């Protein structure tokens, strides 16, 4: 009887951790440009000067290796969490440490995206910044990044 008393709360907690773990790469990119080239599509709508385009492309190209490395690290951390959660008797301490690792990686990825966005934004005119803000999806979460028309 005592075991059943704790089974439901523990199962619910494990399900919550699993849900957060499998939320997918989009969760790491909230409030920033989508990682699928959507940001570049939005920039194409700004009628950039050739020099601006060249500078912005250099920034995006320079950020790409780090972005790819972070995605690989996140995927590896998610796989590790999945393996931990599949164990017959998961170790809560180890799982919570892995959750911390995932959170840190997601924060680093988010900061990297914001850094790139700020670098690009600094090259835009005030009018282009306003236009870009109008094109970028509003709100948070991956559901706002699904549209190709910039309206989310």
C-alpha positions as CSV (number, residue, x, y, z in Angstrom):
1,X,0.0,0.0,0.0
2,X,2.8,2.4,0.9
3,X,4.4,1.9,-2.5
4,X,1.2,2.7,-4.3
5,X,0.9,5.9,-2.3
6,X,4.1,7.3,-3.8
7,X,3.7,5.7,-7.2
8,X,1.4,8.4,-8.7
9,X,3.3,11.5,-7.6
10,X,6.7,9.9,-8.7
11,X,5.2,8.9,-12.0
12,X,3.8,12.3,-12.6
13,X,7.1,14.0,-11.8
14,X,9.0,11.6,-14.1
15,X,6.4,12.3,-16.9
16,X,6.9,16.1,-16.4
17,X,10.7,15.7,-16.7
18,X,10.3,13.5,-19.7
19,X,8.0,16.0,-21.4
20,X,10.4,18.8,-20.8
21,X,13.3,16.7,-22.1
22,X,11.5,15.8,-25.4
23,X,10.2,19.3,-26.1
24,X,12.6,19.4,-29.0
25,X,15.2,21.9,-30.2
26,X,12.6,24.7,-30.7
27,X,12.3,25.1,-27.0
28,X,15.9,26.2,-26.9
29,X,15.2,29.0,-29.3
30,X,12.2,30.8,-27.8
31,X,12.1,34.5,-28.1
32,X,14.7,34.5,-30.8
33,X,14.9,33.9,-34.5
34,X,13.9,30.4,-35.5
35,X,16.8,28.0,-36.2
36,X,15.5,26.9,-39.6
37,X,16.6,29.9,-41.7
38,X,13.4,31.8,-40.9
39,X,15.4,34.8,-39.7
40,X,17.3,35.0,-42.9
41,X,14.0,34.9,-44.8
42,X,12.8,37.8,-42.8
43,X,16.0,39.7,-43.5
44,X,15.5,39.2,-47.2
45,X,12.3,41.3,-46.9
46,X,14.2,44.3,-45.6
47,X,15.7,45.5,-48.9
48,X,19.2,45.5,-47.5
49,X,22.0,47.4,-49.1
50,X,24.7,45.0,-50.6
51,X,27.2,46.1,-48.0
52,X,24.7,45.4,-45.2
53,X,23.8,42.0,-46.7
54,X,27.5,41.1,-46.8
55,X,28.2,42.1,-43.2
56,X,25.1,40.3,-42.0
57,X,25.9,37.2,-43.9
58,X,29.4,37.2,-42.3
59,X,27.8,37.4,-38.9
60,X,25.4,34.6,-39.6
61,X,28.2,32.4,-41.1
62,X,30.4,33.0,-38.1
63,X,27.7,32.0,-35.7
64,X,26.7,28.8,-37.6
65,X,29.5,26.5,-36.2
66,X,28.7,27.4,-32.6
67,X,25.0,27.0,-33.2
68,X,25.5,23.5,-34.7
69,X,27.8,22.6,-31.8
70,X,25.2,23.7,-29.3
71,X,22.5,21.7,-31.1
72,X,24.6,18.6,-31.0
73,X,25.3,19.2,-27.3
74,X,21.6,19.6,-26.6
75,X,20.7,16.5,-28.5
76,X,23.3,14.5,-26.6
77,X,22.0,15.8,-23.3
78,X,18.4,15.0,-24.3
79,X,19.5,11.4,-25.3
80,X,21.3,11.1,-21.9
81,X,18.1,12.2,-20.1
82,X,16.0,9.7,-22.2
83,X,18.4,6.9,-21.2
84,X,18.2,7.9,-17.5
85,X,14.4,8.0,-17.6
86,X,14.2,4.6,-19.2
87,X,16.0,2.9,-16.3
88,X,13.9,0.5,-14.1
89,X,14.8,2.6,-11.1
90,X,15.8,6.0,-12.2
91,X,18.2,7.9,-9.8
92,X,16.4,11.2,-9.1
93,X,19.7,13.0,-8.2
94,X,21.3,12.0,-11.5
95,X,18.2,13.0,-13.4
96,X,18.0,16.4,-11.7
97,X,21.7,17.0,-12.4
98,X,21.0,16.1,-16.1
99,X,18.0,18.5,-16.0
100,X,20.4,21.2,-14.8
101,X,22.8,20.4,-17.6
102,X,20.0,20.7,-20.2
103,X,18.8,24.0,-18.7
104,X,22.4,25.4,-18.9
105,X,22.8,24.3,-22.5
106,X,19.5,25.8,-23.5
107,X,20.4,29.1,-21.8
108,X,23.7,29.1,-23.6
109,X,22.1,28.4,-26.9
110,X,19.5,31.2,-26.3
111,X,22.2,33.7,-25.4
112,X,24.1,32.8,-28.5
113,X,21.1,33.4,-30.7
114,X,20.4,36.7,-28.9
115,X,24.1,37.8,-29.4
116,X,23.8,37.1,-33.1
117,X,20.5,38.9,-33.4
118,X,21.9,42.0,-31.6
119,X,24.9,42.0,-33.9
120,X,22.7,41.9,-37.0
121,X,20.3,44.5,-35.5
122,X,23.2,46.9,-35.0
123,X,23.7,47.0,-38.7
124,X,20.2,47.9,-39.6
125,X,18.7,51.3,-40.0
126,X,16.0,52.4,-37.6
127,X,13.4,51.8,-40.3
128,X,14.8,48.3,-41.0
129,X,14.7,47.5,-37.3
130,X,11.1,48.5,-37.1
131,X,10.3,46.5,-40.2
132,X,12.1,43.5,-38.8
133,X,10.2,43.7,-35.6
134,X,6.9,43.7,-37.5
135,X,8.0,40.6,-39.4
136,X,9.2,38.6,-36.4
137,X,6.8,36.3,-34.7
138,X,5.2,37.5,-31.5
139,X,5.0,35.6,-28.2
140,X,6.9,32.6,-27.1
141,X,7.2,29.0,-27.9
142,X,7.7,27.0,-31.0
143,X,4.2,27.4,-32.3
144,X,5.0,31.0,-33.2
145,X,7.8,30.0,-35.5
146,X,5.8,27.8,-37.9
147,X,4.7,30.4,-40.4
148,X,6.8,31.4,-43.4
149,X,5.0,34.7,-43.8
150,X,6.3,36.2,-40.6
151,X,2.9,36.3,-39.0
152,X,3.6,33.2,-36.9
